[in-house]
Amino acid sequence: MNKLILIVDDSATLRMSVEMTLKGAGFEVVQATNGREGLEALQRLEASQRRPAMIISDVNMPIMDGITFIKEVKQTPFRYLPILVLTTEREDSKKLEGKKAGASGWLVKPFKPETLLTVVRKFTRSLA
Amino acid sequence: MDDKLLQIFAEESQELIDSLEQRLLQLEGSEDPEEINAVFRAAHTMKGNAGIVGFEDVVELTHLMEGLLDEMRQGRCTPDAEVVGLLLGAVDALKVLVQGRLAGQSPERPREMLAMLARRLGEEPVKPPISRAAAEGPLRSASNGDAAGDGQALYYIALHLQPQVLDSGVDPLQIMLELSDLGRLERVVCHAEGLPDFGELLPDRLYLWWEVWLRTGAGQEAVDDVFIFLRDENDIQVQPATGLPPLQEAAPQPEPAEAKPAGAPKAPPQPAAPAP
């Protein structure tokens, strides 16, 4: 079974772009448009006994923002999953906030597909 | 550029532009921070999307709109008739640009509008700082893809991670796998002296640290990149090494019942954990 990645971002264009890149590299992708949907997606995955290899989350989203989302994920059985935060140039403070909340790393938008893949591979290697 | 991606972009742009326009029409004299934030976010998302599909002129315009809306968001600028009017004009220019680009054309740069926005922001009308190099700076080895090394070099890595590092989704095994992708792990020594008694051991804390000797032709930058998200809070040393230190002798074995004949060679010390 392919490794699964959850992408949480309120931009449909970004989600599609990330999905295209990741699918092209053999990953399966689940999309959510904000933190609340992200948590719901995780619950559904847990119910079907699937575990994402990692989560990629934007910071600014309506309903539930990225930092809150990360803190919530840390209260679920998925608390040890690597989480990558997507920030923009102006948002240096968000990198730090993300880290404090327990994110594993960050990527600054706009990013090249190759860069995304390099970072994703960093967190999703396994012995198999 | 992928058709499917452009289609999603087109649909989303329509929604964002509509949202911008409608909210701006309501915005004059508004004190509602939520409303101002919503307009800001629409411009912000529009700018991000334009960057993804490579419409740099749209990025340029939305960057200035975003800047002005940010001033509003921070309370440094009130949404009076003049500013709102200016932004509505910017939305019109935005529509022209987006429609033109989606139709495969090269629309004219909206110089006047850009200048007006820039003036209002108190800036010189320069292109926005979309420095991909800066944005992706740390991951140099990914961005330019050429190895600094012109031959194999040996690096010594001392990996001291915080005990709570597992909480951040860090997996030392993945670090080792990433290092081994770069070349050959000549030696890995795992230090377990920090392990408490089993009864005190917390399963989600890290008690181990490692020394690694890596032989690679990828150069030090590539090795440093492995630790890019870890450097700040953890104690990680990466330095060129001249050679492997001598192996430590295995702990003395209990004497066999029969004494070995004199002159028989001792068993050679076993090497540490082999590279995966």
Interface residues (C-beta under 8 A of the other chain):
Chain A: D10 S11 A12 T13 L14 M16 S17 M20 M54 N60 P62 K74 R79 Y80 L81 P82 I83 T88 E89 K99 G102 A103 S104 G105 W106 V108 K109 P110 F111 K112 E114 T115 T118 V119 K122 F123 T124 R125 S126 L127
Chain B: D2 K4 L5 I8 F9 E11 E12 R41 H44 T45 G48 N49 G51 I52 V53 P129 I130 S131 R132 A134 A135 E136 L139 A142 S143 G145 L166 D167 S168 G169 V170 D171 L173 Q174 L177 E178 D204 V226 I228 F229 D232 E233 P276
